[in-house]
């Protein structure tokens, strides 16, 4: 007895979960009405996912366990920080990881009540925020399979071991093929529709980087250009033969790195454009793109010096041609 209004007692062990009643007895006499008390099964942790997250917080943690339905309210504790949880079912609880001033593994627990004893214990690891700096190469075939080197900062070895460090190409996410260091990882590009995509990385399959780096999936859709050469003055009407190229959009022909010309669709997979002038006679790569940044493969076009008559030999001849 702690006071005239507070009595503390310890519940006895039970062989199985059950509903029971509690009454206060003094000198063999019952002095209180029966109150309900529930013996529940001991909660058991099955999984915590994800187990990693950035120090900035915001990671949605899903805790899967057994016998969670009798526990209310529940709190998640990250180190010494408590956050409320939301129970989705009798086997699943969710909470949002708070921010942390340090990186590394911290104790994680599910508590009954804000100051209750841990019912389920585990760990959660805070990571430095991953960043992507460059991609090598910057383009590859749309069939996929290009070995892409991703350079950045804070690639987590533990995330690789847990198979949660992935690279995303727009909406397509792929697992790493090789971990080199905290600054370099390698993946194999997936098959993808030709075009430019944004590449990001994640260390927990939930929170991604915001690098905005572009990778271009190219496709061998340009078959030939007719004619394959023209004067440096430009003005040559070209027919670009394509294979299964989409007709939609406003297409342009690109000559080398800078010069462009508007293209028109002539039907049967053929586009036409007029070659712009060139400063020098040279062989340039010719490609096509539309407003959707649909970058295609390249073909070669040769700028040639305009023919010029310097002299005529012989300079004279008979007025009537010899029939023989």
HELIX and SHEET records of a PDB file:
HELIX    1   1 UNK A  157  UNK A  161  1                                   5    
SHEET    1   A 2 UNK A  18  UNK A  22  0                                        
SHEET    2   A 2 UNK A  35  UNK A  39 -1                                        
SHEET    1   B 2 UNK A  25  UNK A  26  0                                        
SHEET    2   B 2 UNK A  29  UNK A  30 -1                                        
SHEET    1   C 4 UNK A  44  UNK A  49  0                                        
SHEET    2   C 4 UNK A  60  UNK A  66 -1                                        
SHEET    3   C 4 UNK A  92  UNK A  96 -1                                        
SHEET    4   C 4 UNK A  86  UNK A  89 -1                                        
SHEET    1   D 5 UNK A  52  UNK A  54  0                                        
SHEET    2   D 5 UNK A 118  UNK A 127  1                                        
SHEET    3   D 5 UNK A 104  UNK A 112 -1                                        
SHEET    4   D 5 UNK A  74  UNK A  78 -1                                        
SHEET    5   D 5 UNK A  81  UNK A  84 -1                                        
SHEET    1   E 8 UNK A 131  UNK A 136  0                                        
SHEET    2   E 8 UNK A 147  UNK A 153 -1                                        
SHEET    3   E 8 UNK A 184  UNK A 188 -1                                        
SHEET    4   E 8 UNK A 172  UNK A 179 -1                                        
SHEET    5   E 8 UNK A 166  UNK A 169 -1                                        
SHEET    6   E 8 UNK A 195  UNK A 202 -1                                        
SHEET    7   E 8 UNK A 213  UNK A 218 -1                                        
SHEET    8   E 8 UNK A 139  UNK A 141  1                                        
SHEET    1   F 4 UNK A 222  UNK A 226  0                                        
SHEET    2   F 4 UNK A 237  UNK A 242 -1                                        
SHEET    3   F 4 UNK A 270  UNK A 274 -1                                        
SHEET    4   F 4 UNK A 264  UNK A 267 -1                                        
SHEET    1   G 5 UNK A 229  UNK A 231  0                                        
SHEET    2   G 5 UNK A 299  UNK A 304  1                                        
SHEET    3   G 5 UNK A 283  UNK A 289 -1                                        
SHEET    4   G 5 UNK A 252  UNK A 255 -1                                        
SHEET    5   G 5 UNK A 259  UNK A 262 -1                                        
END                                                                             
